[in-house]
Amino acid sequence: MSVHKLPSYQRRRPEETLLYKTVATHLNTFLANLAEEGKSLPKHVEKELWAFLECGVLAYGFVRLKCTGCKSEQFVAFSCKKRGFCPSCGGKRMAQTAAHLVDNILPRVKIRQYVLSVPIPLRYWMASNKKLLTSVHRLVASIIEGFYINQQAPSSRSGSIAFVQRFGAALNLNVHFHLLHLEGYYDTTTRAKFQKGRAPTNQDIQNLVNEISTRLVKFLRKRGYLKDPPDERPTDPLFEQDPTYASCLSASVRHRIALGEREGKQVRFIGSGFGYEGDTPELKGKLCAMVNGFSLHAAVVIPKHRRDQLERLISYTARPSICTDRMSLTPRGDIQYELKKAWRNGVTHVVLSPLELIEKLCALVPLPNLHLVRYCGVLAPNAKFRKQVIPGFTRAELKQKEKDKQNVSNETPSLFKKSSWAKLLSRVFQIDIATCKHCKSEMTLISAIKDPIVIKKILDHCGLNPIPPPIAPARFQARLIG
């Protein structure tokens, strides 16, 4: 019986993608236009834009892999490791997160996904205020956990992992939550034994979304975000500190343009119409209810034995914000981005000028030190019974780890099973980077090349281009496009 072998690794070429070409051609123009208007971006946003242009390009550095058989070499370029819009780094983070949670964190129990969407003003407030985002998550997680825990047992606790997804289908800023919640609870008085919980009904989902809406509105009024009269503007620290960045965030959640010649105008869509249905408290589908702009969906559930389905679900919730395969160039030079699914009103694509696209990319860059994966209940890092419920190691292995930790000074052994990037590639993307593409022997790491002089010599010797892709200078007349 023949064994199926995975395809060998082929170096990606980001400089050939439309996203890279657009940023490289128009970034200097975008920044120059801002400077001419007396505006500027926060340092972390501008840094991410420039780092994207170096991600995956051999001329900026790489690691050398050598085959143990035929002695051929392979180069793997450095990545930018940013969290905003880079498709490659987003895909890598997606694979690492999914493998880590399935192998080390989520116990082998039934898990249900809760997706919570919030009204448009709250999307901006959560994107611009880390403390508010944390408070909203805690409130939502406690309400859903309250549905599962045993009210007769005060020591019972459930748990969830929340993914803060910051993007919508049209490259807009849409902060919402994907919560993977344990379908049941642990009775901490009986050595963390798991008790199955009942599945929610349509009425339960309506009650949950109504409670979330009521308590969040009350919380926002208490914090001063909702005021009387309602048209009174709440305080906005981000706007006072970085008005340009705040304007990009605010416009992105409303499908509008914040900068340039089309400032304040609606984003251009392709389809039979444009608009949104009114917010009416009603059941929208199976285990899906909406009220006052809050929408809760809970129809996706993963059985405890289907860890492969669980990993695919996590990969979906932790996926990158942009898919370059859905980007195309129009005859006028605009960027046309295809929606994953056509909207109910017939919209199929969003059309942006190059400068408008860069503006939308800025809005997708999160605030510094903002946690996009959050743990709650028994899965929280400081939870007392976390070690007893996670599947990473058996209790005997945990005890041995503790002994090793005490015997070895200045060393903290990890309690988690780790996967190398080569294993993740073969596990998620069906690519084998550890095997030579010529003789199928094992590839080993030789060194990391960072010195520009050495980079140029090696690439010249191997017949590869040592010059980075060109970055166009600023063109002020480009402001008239669109």
N, C-alpha and C positions, 0 to 999 in steps of 0.2 A: 504494500500500500504506500503510495507516494505521499510525502508530507508537503503541504502547501507552504511555500516560502513567501515572506513579505517582500515587497519591492524595496530596493535600496534607496537611500536618501539622495534626493536631488536638491541642490542648493536653490532656494527661492530667490527670485530676482525682483525685489520690491520696486526698483527703479523703472520697471516696465509697466507697472500698474497705473491706471488713470488717476488714482488717489495720490500717488507719489508725484506724478508729473504735474498735477494741479497745484499741490502745495509748493513744489520746487519752483514752479514758474511764477506764482503769484504771491508767495509769502512776503517777500520784500516790499512788493507794491502795497499789500494789505497793511503792513506795519508803517510804511511811509505815509500812507493816507491818514492813519490814526495820528501819527506825529504831527502832520500838517493841521489837523483839527484840534490839536492840543490834548489828545487822548492817548492812553496807553493801556497795555494789558498787564495783569499781575505777572511777576517773575516766573511763577511755577507754570503758568499757561504758555508763556513765550518759550520757556525752556523745553516744554513738551513738544511744541511745534518743531523746534530745531532738532530735538533728539530723534523725532520720527524720521527725519531726512537722513540720519546716520544708521538707522536700524536695518540690519541685514545686508549692509554694503561692505564688501571685503576691504575696500580702501580705507575704512575706519578701524580695522582690527578684526582678528579672527583667531580661532584655535586650530591647531594642526592635528589631524588624526592620521595614523599610519597603519597600514595593513600588516599583520604578522606573517602573511603568506607571500604575496607578490611584492610587498614593500611599497606599494603605491600610496599616495597621500591624498587626503581630502580636507578641504577647508570649510569651516562653519563660522559664518560671520557673527559678530556680537549683536545682541538685541538691545533695544532702548530700555526695556523693563518698565515702561510707563503704563498708566492705568486708564488713560482717557479714551483714545480712539484707535490706537495702533492695532490692526487686525492680527498681526503675528503674535505680539506679546499678549494680546487678549486671548488668543487661542491657546497659548502655552499656559497661561494662568487658569483657563477653563479646565484643561486637562489635569493640571496639578491639583486643583481644588476638588474636582470630581473624584479622582483616585484617592486623595487623602481622606475625604469625608466617608467614602464607602469602606475603605480599609480600616480606618482608625477611629472614627467618631460615631457614625450613625449605627445604633444597635440593630440587630436582626428582628425587627418588628414591623408591623404594617405602618406605612407613612403616607400621610395625605398632604397634598399641596394646596395652600391657601394663597390666592393672588388678590391683593388689595390695591385698587386704584383710588386716587384721591382727587378732590377738586383742583382745578388749575392753579388758583392762588397758593394752595398748600404745597403744590409741587415746587414752586419757586422758593417758598420759605424754607422747605426742607433742603433744597439744593444750596441755599445760601447760608444756612445756619446749622452747624454740626450738632450743637446741643439740642436744638429743636428736633432734629431728625432722631437723635437718641431717645428723646422723651416720647415721641410719637411711636417709635418701634416698641418701647417698653410697654406702653399703654395697650397697643394692639396685641402684642404677644401675651400679655396678662389676661386680656379678654378671651382670646381663643383658648389659652390654657385652662381658664376657668370652666370652659365647656367640658373638658375631659376629666379634670381631677375629681376625686371622690369627696363630696361635701361632708360626708360623715367621718372622713379620716383627715384631720388637719395636716398630717405629715405627708400626704400624697402629693407628688409633683409629676408634671409631664415635662416636655421639652421641645424645642424647635430650633431650627437654623434659618435665619432670614437672609435673603439676598436682596440688597438694595440695587434694583435695576434702574439706571438713570436715563435710558434712551427709549424712544418710540420708533415705530416703523418708518417714519418719514424723516429720520435724522434729527428729530426734535428732542428737547429735554423733557422727559416724562418720568419723574421719580415715583416709583411704586415698589411694592414689596412682594417677593415670592417667599412664603414661609413653608418649609418642610417640617410638618408637625407630626410627632409620634401619635398614633391612633390608640391612645390609652394613657395610663399613668403608672408610676412606680410607687409602691408603698414602702417608704423608707424605713418603717419599723420592722419590716420582714426582710431585711438584707436586700433591699432594692429589687424585689420581685415585681415583674411587669404584669399589669392587669389590663386586659383588652378593654377598649372603650367602644361605645356604640357609634356607628356611622351617623354623621349629621343628616338631617332631612332638609327639604326645602324650607320648612318653617324655621328650623334652627338657623339656617344661613340668613334668612330675613331678620331674625332676632339678633344675630351677631352683628350684621352690618348696621342695623338700627342702633345697637348699643355703642358700636364704634363711632358712628356719626355723632350721637348725642354727647358722648364723653369727650370726644376730640373737640367739638364745637365749644363745649364748656371750658375745656382746657385752653383753647386758643383765645377765648374771651378773657380768661384770667390772666393770660400772658400778654394781652394787649394787641394781639394780631387781628382780632375781630372787634371793632369798636362801633359805638353809636354816636353820631350817625354813621351808617355803613360806608359812606364815601370818604371818611376820614382816613388819611394815609397812616399805616402803622410805621413804627420806627424800623429802619433798615440799616444795620451797621455795615453790611457789605457794600451797599450803594454809597455810603459816606466814605468808605475806604477805597473801593475800586469801582467807580461808577460805570466804566466801560464794560468790565466783566459782568457786573450786575445787570446792565442793559442787555447784554447778549443772552444771559440766562432767562431774563424776563421775557424777551422776545421769542426765544426758542420754545418755551412752554406754550406760547400762544400762536405758534406757527406764523410768526411775523419776522421782519427784517429790522435789525437794530442799527446798522451802520450803512453808510454809502448813499448812493443816489435814490435807492428805494427804501429809505429809512421809514419805518412805521407801516409799510405796506404788507399785505398778506403774501405768504409764500405761494409760489405758482404751483398749481396741481394740474395733472392731466386726468380727465375722467368726465363723467356725465354731470357732475355737480360738486358742490362743496358745502360743508356744514355739519353740524352735530345735532343729534336728537336732543330734545329737552330732557332735563333731569326729572324723572317721575318715579316715585317710590313703587317699585314693582319687581316681580320675579322675571328675570330676563332669560332664564333657561334652567336646565337641570343644575341644581345646587349653585345657582348664580343669581344674586339679587343686587339691586341698586337703590340708593336713596340719597338725595341731596348731594349728588356728585360723588358719593362713595360707592364703589363697586367691589363685591366680594365673590370670588369664584372658588369652588372647592370640589370640583367633579373629578379631579385626577387623584388616584390613589394607587400606591405600589404595594403589592403583597410582600410579606417578609422574606420570601425565598427568591424573589426576582431582583437580585442585586444588579444585574445587567441593566434592567429597566431603570432602576434608581440612579445608576451612573449616567445614563442617557438624559434623565430628567435634570440632574444637577448640571450636566454639560449645557443643557438648554438654558437654564436659569443663569448660568455664569458665562454665557457666550459673549463674544466681542460685540461692540455696538455697531460696527460697520461690516458689511459684506461687499468686498470689492467686485465680486462677480455680478452684482446687480447694478453696477455703475456703467454708464455709457455716455458718449459725447454726442451732443446734438449738432446739426449743421451750423447753428449760430455760435457754437463754442460753449454752450451751457452744459452743466452736468445733470444728467437725467438719472434719478435713482428709483429703481423699481421696488414697489412695496411687496412684501412677502405674500400677502393676500390682498385682493382688491377690497376696498372699503364698501360698506353697504350703499353709499351714495355714488358708487361707480369710480371713485378715484383709484388709479393704478400706479401713478408715478408722481414724484415731486421733482420740480425743476429748479435748479439753483445756478446762479452765475458762479464763476470760480471764487470771487471774493466773498460771496454769500456762503459758499460751502465752507471756507475757512472760518467764517464767523460761527457757523453751526458747530464746527469742530471745537472751537474755543469753549462753547457752552457745554460740551460733553466732557471736558476736563474737570474732575472733581476737586474739591478743596483739599489742601494738603492734610495728611494724617486723618483722612476720613475713612472709617472702616466700612467696607461694602459687604462684608459677610459678618453677621452678628449671631451670637449664640444666646440662648435663653433657657431657663429651667435647669433640668438635670444635665444638660449639655453645655452649660456655661463654664468657662475655664475655672472659676472659683467655686463651682458647685461641690458640695461635700461628697456626693455619691457618684461623681462623674467617672472615676476610675472603675467603678463596679458595673457601669452600664455600657461603656464604650467597648468595641470588639477588638481593639488593637492587640492586646496581649491577655493571656490567661492570668489568673490570680497568682499562680506559682511563678510565672515569668515576671510579674510585677514585683513580687517579693525578691526575686533574684536581682532585678534591676536596682532595688533599694539597697541591697547588700553591696552591689558593685559601686553604687554611688557613695556609700560610706567608706569603702576600702580604697577608692581612688580619689586622691585629693585634687581639687581644682578641676574637676571634670563632672559634668552633668549629663549622664547618658539619656538619650531620647526614649520616651515611652511609646513612640509611634514607629510603625514600619514605614520606611521611606522608599520611594521609587525613583530611580535615576531618570533623567530626561530621555535616554535611549529607550528605556522600558515604557515610558509614557507615550512616546511616539508610536511604538509598535502596538500599544494597548488601545490608543484612542484613534490615531490617524492611519494605522495599518502601514507604518513605514519603519524600516529597520535601519537605523543609523549605525548600529554596531557591527554591521556586516559589510565587507568589501563588495562593491558592485562589479568587480572584475572576476575575483576568484572565490568570493563568498566566505573568505576567512574573516577572523575577528579584527576589528579596528581598535587601536589603542591611542590614548591621548598622549601627544608629545609635548606640546607647549602652547602657551597663549601669546600671541604676537600683538603688541601694542605700540611699539616704536614706529613712527611714520617712515623712517629711513629703511628699517628692516622690512616693513610691509611692502614698500616699493620694490626692493630687491627681490623678494620672494615672488611677488606677483609678476614682475617682469620676467623672471627666470621661467615661470610656469606658463607664460604666454597669456596672462590675464591682465585686464586693464587696471593699472594702479591709480588711475585718476578718478576721484569721486564724481558722481553725476553732477552736471552743471546746475547751479542755482541762479535763476535769472535776477538781474538787478531790478530795482524799483522802476515802475513806469507809471507816472502820475496820470497819464491819459487813460489808463485802464479803468479809472473810476467811472468813466462814462458808459462802460459796458453794463447791460442789463437795464 
